[in-house]
Amino acid sequence: MSPIDLVMQTLLSCPSAGLVVREASIEITRQQVEELFGPEDYWCQCVAWSSAGTTKSRKAHVRIAYLKKSFEQEPLGKEVSLEQEVLLQCRPPEGIPAAEVEWLKNEEIIDPAEDRNFYITIDHNLIIKQARLSDTANYTCVAKNIVAKRRSTTATVIVYVNGGWSTWTEWSACNSRCGRGFQKRTRSCTNPAPLNGGLPCDGQAIHKLPCTTLCTVDGVWTDWSKWSACGTECTQWRRRECNNPAPKNGGKDCEGLVLQSQNCTDGLCMQSNPPSTEHGVLSAPSTDDVALYVGIVIAVIMCLFISVIVALFVYRKTHRDFDSDIIDTSALNGGFQSVNIKTARSADLLTAPPDLTNAAAMYRGPVYALHDVSDKIPMTNSPLLDPLPNLKIKVYNSSGLVTPQDDLGGDFTSKLSPKVTQSLLDNSDTMNLRNQTLARTRDPSCTAHGSFNSQGGHLIVPNSGVSLLVPAGAVPQGRVYEMYVTVHRKDSLRPPVEDIQTVLSPVVSCGPPGALLTRPVILTIHHCADNVQEDWLIQLKNQLAMGEWEDVVVVGEENFTTPCYVQMDSEACHILTETLGTYCLVGQSVGKAAAKRLKLAVFGPISCTTLDYHIRVYCLDDTQDALKEVLQMETQMGGKLLDEPKTLNFKDSTHNLRLSIHDVPHTHWKSKLIAKYQEIPFYQVWSGSQRSLHCTFTLERLSPAITDISCKLCVRQVEGEGQIFQLSNTLEEELQCIDTSLMDPASNITTLVGPNAFRIPLSIRQKLCGSLDAPQTRGNDWRMLAHKLNLDRYLNYFATKSSPTGVILDLWEAQHFPDGDLNELAAVLEEMGRHDSSLTSMTMEH
């Protein structure tokens, strides 16, 4: 047992001045320490004194270093397919000082800086991001400190390749020249070939099909016909046909002449200009040839005549003026009012209360009954309501309509409210730092902006379910970003979807694009998918600078190559990303049980000066911004809610949405809807490509003195769920404000900057990160925190961050904004056994 020598030096004076320097040392053995002090830490201290006073050195601690032999967790061998993610876990032996860990691949040290396909987490696990054939090797975890060096058992990773078929060859020729046979095509298991125990190709390498080759039939002449009468040129004829049998399936034609001639006067009459033959067929003219030539001439004359008539018709058609009045009646359109196309241009478009059944903005198909005209009226592909009355529509060639917006002049645009004509960021996908000031001049109801530095903050679009959390440290130190988040409301900006897909969220942009971020921000968006964990396959899409949409990640399939992480809650999704841009959620149902939530809202006019009363039914995606947009639009049009909005689960069953009105008091009112109900096609509802989907019921009061109306409105999916609205309203002549109880007027805070934007104080956050980031033997570190908060779906995302705990707490802040309960978070830490955290005392103070 070797002694431990400690030499402590005390500088008593300056050597350059010639003063004496004294040195003292003490020799201590391990046996002495254990006998006198036991296993406890031992320390000693040098004390120097003189007439000037006493001074002490710092304490020198003597600890017994060790490194246990057994690993707490050793890596296990695996067989993985090509490009699969591989996780090798290693927990080194306990020791003092703590062991350093490195990984060996075939006895060579792995350096993640040289090969970025490898990643070593802060808790010493080795991750192979995408397994390659070259990653087939023996991997060893090595732990070492000043005492010893320990090696784990070797874990063998085998990267296998399952076999894949090549493309089929062309079909071979039928192996039988005449009759039944077979033909085949082949493929090989070489695309790729199975490797390292990979599965062979499933299926057959040879594909045979029966075939039948038609036998060839050579042509045979019939017998010669009788000789014809003697002609004017002293010649008689006879003929035969090649149809006994006729040649078939590539058989040979008959050899010889079809016609044969001879002199019928025994040479007494000489033939003049005898007809010639070519290829054995006589070319003398006949009555059949004359008829053929006459038919061709007549056909050419008829074609020329028809061409002239068509040209005249097209010319007249292209020079006619088709501007005309379109007159319609409610008896023909099932309750929709007539449209007068040529309206006075001087009329004020917003003076009269808008009649939303007056005209459809665009009509791409006829009104027809799906089963029975007396039962229902199907909806068109466009909105059945346009909030702008008295529109002039041009009809071209009686085949289609130009949208009303195409025919509106500049005078009309100037009359619209800024809330109606909001176009913030709708016409551009990016906003640089210089044009951020333009956002302040636009409608603030769908956008929020603010200046942020390294302290972070929060942007909130009021009453929309959309926000952007900028954690402290996301903006680089010393920089200030002008950031924004906005909700796009134009249908044209929504991503195109396939028949089986649906848009589940609004389109949201955050910026400035291209800004450098040092940690992920969190974009929160409301969605309308029901039971997202089981019934849906959800994709996050991003809009590129040129307007195209690309897939970013499929929720649940994140890996090291995906640029962001998506946390799905029951009503909102939280996108953790370091790339600012335009995002939207698109979903595809996994089964028929999948459903998207619809928000049903019923509106009517506050005042009614005519006999007609229009009830408007909106079928919206159940997101806060969709309802907020309709409330704003109805505010402009002078409408009000007739009943509390209700939620309907609309299933992927291909069944339409049916709307019907009941219990109308027929002594005072009558419905202009001829059919019993209206239907909106399934795909028009399911696709989510049209935000303000709605239809209208028109009731006519029999006397102007009637001011009360009561009825029931039923909205349900055929063979599915439904909702019933009990409508009761009193008509008032004076215009009143819309009922905005669903829009919190006090919610006007859009920007929170600095520490006040977060529930957890910065000092407490730093302590939690310092305590939970380091891996713990008991496992009560950041991984358990993620598990307790239900954020452990993909732990590798957090493991790649410099502070996993910080990212988890950021996500907790976004999930629980604005009323996050710190007591609940403190209770979670108590359950983890982390009594060293200061969150409990902090919650007591708050």
CORURLIN-V233298 format. One record per backbone hydrogen bond with DSSP energy under -0.5 kcal/mol. NH is the residue of the N-H (numbers start at 1). CO is the residue of the C=O. Records with the same first field share a line. If there is no record, write none. Layout:
NH = CO + CO
This chain:
4 = 28
5 = 3
6 = 26
8 = 6 + 24
9 = 7
10 = 22
12 = 10
15 = 13
17 = 14
18 = 15
19 = 14
24 = 8
26 = 6
28 = 4 + 26
33 = 29
34 = 30
35 = 31
36 = 32
37 = 33
38 = 33 + 34
40 = 37
42 = 62
44 = 60
48 = 55
50 = 53
53 = 50
55 = 48
57 = 46
60 = 44
61 = 59
62 = 42
63 = 61
65 = 63
66 = 96
68 = 94
72 = 91
73 = 91
78 = 156
80 = 158
82 = 160
83 = 131
84 = 81
86 = 128
88 = 126
89 = 87
91 = 73
96 = 66
100 = 144
102 = 142
104 = 140
105 = 108
106 = 104 + 138
108 = 105
110 = 103
112 = 110
114 = 111
115 = 111
116 = 114
118 = 115
119 = 127
121 = 119 + 125
124 = 121
126 = 88
127 = 119
128 = 86
129 = 117 + 127
131 = 84
135 = 132
136 = 133
137 = 135 + 157
139 = 155
140 = 104
142 = 102 + 140
143 = 150
144 = 100
145 = 148
150 = 143
152 = 141
155 = 139
156 = 154
157 = 137 + 155
158 = 78 + 156
159 = 157
160 = 80 + 158
161 = 195
163 = 199
164 = 192
166 = 188
169 = 186
172 = 184
175 = 182
179 = 213
181 = 211
183 = 209
185 = 207
187 = 205
190 = 188
191 = 164 + 192
193 = 190
195 = 161
198 = 195
203 = 201
207 = 185
209 = 183
211 = 181
213 = 179
214 = 212
217 = 248
219 = 252
220 = 245
222 = 241
225 = 239
228 = 237
231 = 235
234 = 231
236 = 262
238 = 260
240 = 258
243 = 241
244 = 220 + 245
246 = 243
248 = 217
251 = 248
258 = 280
259 = 280
260 = 238
262 = 236
264 = 234
268 = 265
270 = 268
278 = 281
281 = 278
283 = 276
290 = 286
291 = 287
292 = 288
293 = 289
294 = 290
295 = 291
296 = 292
297 = 293
298 = 294
299 = 295
300 = 296
301 = 297
302 = 298
303 = 299
304 = 300
305 = 301
306 = 302
307 = 303
308 = 304
309 = 305
310 = 306
311 = 307
312 = 308
313 = 309
314 = 310
315 = 311
316 = 312
317 = 313
318 = 314
319 = 315 + 316
320 = 317
322 = 320
327 = 325
328 = 326
332 = 329
333 = 329
334 = 330
335 = 330
337 = 357
341 = 339
343 = 341
347 = 344
349 = 347
351 = 348
352 = 348
356 = 354
358 = 355
361 = 383
364 = 362
368 = 366
375 = 372
376 = 372
377 = 677
378 = 368
379 = 679
384 = 694
386 = 356
389 = 387
393 = 391
396 = 394 + 400
397 = 395
399 = 396
400 = 396
402 = 394
404 = 361
406 = 403
407 = 404
408 = 405
413 = 409
414 = 410
415 = 411 + 412
416 = 412 + 413
420 = 417
421 = 417
426 = 423
427 = 423
435 = 432
436 = 433
438 = 435
439 = 436
440 = 436 + 437
441 = 438
442 = 439
446 = 443
447 = 444
448 = 485
450 = 483
452 = 481
456 = 453
457 = 470
458 = 752
459 = 468
460 = 750
461 = 466
462 = 460
464 = 461
466 = 461
467 = 524
468 = 459
469 = 522
470 = 457 + 468
471 = 469
473 = 454
474 = 471
476 = 516
479 = 476
481 = 452
483 = 450 + 481
484 = 511
485 = 448
486 = 509
487 = 446
488 = 486 + 507
493 = 490
494 = 491
501 = 498
502 = 587
503 = 687
504 = 585
505 = 585
506 = 526
507 = 488
508 = 506 + 583
509 = 486
510 = 581
511 = 484
514 = 580
515 = 512
518 = 474
521 = 577
522 = 469
523 = 521 + 575
524 = 467 + 522
525 = 573
527 = 571
528 = 504
530 = 595
534 = 531
535 = 531
537 = 588
538 = 536
539 = 586
540 = 553
541 = 539 + 584
542 = 550
543 = 582
544 = 548
547 = 544
550 = 542
552 = 540
553 = 540
555 = 538 + 553
557 = 554
562 = 559
565 = 576
567 = 574
568 = 566
569 = 567 + 572
573 = 525
574 = 567
575 = 523 + 573
576 = 565 + 574
577 = 521 + 575
578 = 563
580 = 578
582 = 543
583 = 508
584 = 541
586 = 539
587 = 502
588 = 537
589 = 500
590 = 535
591 = 535
594 = 591
595 = 530
596 = 650
597 = 528
598 = 648
599 = 620
600 = 598 + 646
601 = 618
603 = 616
604 = 640
605 = 614
606 = 638
613 = 699
615 = 613 + 697
616 = 603 + 614
617 = 695
618 = 601 + 616
619 = 693
620 = 599 + 618
622 = 597
623 = 621
625 = 464
627 = 623
628 = 624
629 = 625
630 = 626
631 = 627
632 = 628
633 = 629
634 = 630
635 = 631
636 = 632
637 = 633
638 = 634 + 635
639 = 634
640 = 604
642 = 602
643 = 602
646 = 600
648 = 598
650 = 596 + 648
651 = 649
652 = 594
653 = 651
657 = 680
658 = 656 + 716
659 = 678
660 = 714
662 = 712
665 = 710
666 = 664
668 = 665
669 = 665
670 = 700
672 = 698
674 = 672
676 = 375
677 = 375
678 = 659
679 = 377
680 = 657
681 = 679
685 = 681 + 682
686 = 682
687 = 683
693 = 690 + 691
695 = 617
697 = 615
699 = 613 + 697
700 = 670
701 = 611 + 699
702 = 668
706 = 703
709 = 729
711 = 727
712 = 662
713 = 725
714 = 660
715 = 723
716 = 658
717 = 721
718 = 656
720 = 717
723 = 715
725 = 713
727 = 711 + 725
728 = 642
729 = 709
731 = 707 + 729
732 = 606
740 = 738
743 = 740
744 = 742
745 = 743
747 = 744
748 = 746
750 = 748
752 = 458
754 = 456
756 = 753
757 = 754
758 = 755
761 = 759
765 = 761
766 = 762
767 = 763
768 = 764
769 = 765
770 = 766
771 = 767
772 = 768
773 = 769
779 = 776
781 = 779
782 = 772
784 = 781
785 = 781
786 = 782
787 = 783
788 = 784
789 = 785
790 = 787
791 = 786
795 = 792
797 = 794
798 = 794
799 = 795
800 = 796 + 797
801 = 798
807 = 803
808 = 804
809 = 805
810 = 806
811 = 807
812 = 808
813 = 809
814 = 810
815 = 811
816 = 812
817 = 814
822 = 820
825 = 821
826 = 822
827 = 823
828 = 824
829 = 825
830 = 826
831 = 827
832 = 828
833 = 830
834 = 829
835 = 833
837 = 834
842 = 838
843 = 839
844 = 840
845 = 841
846 = 842
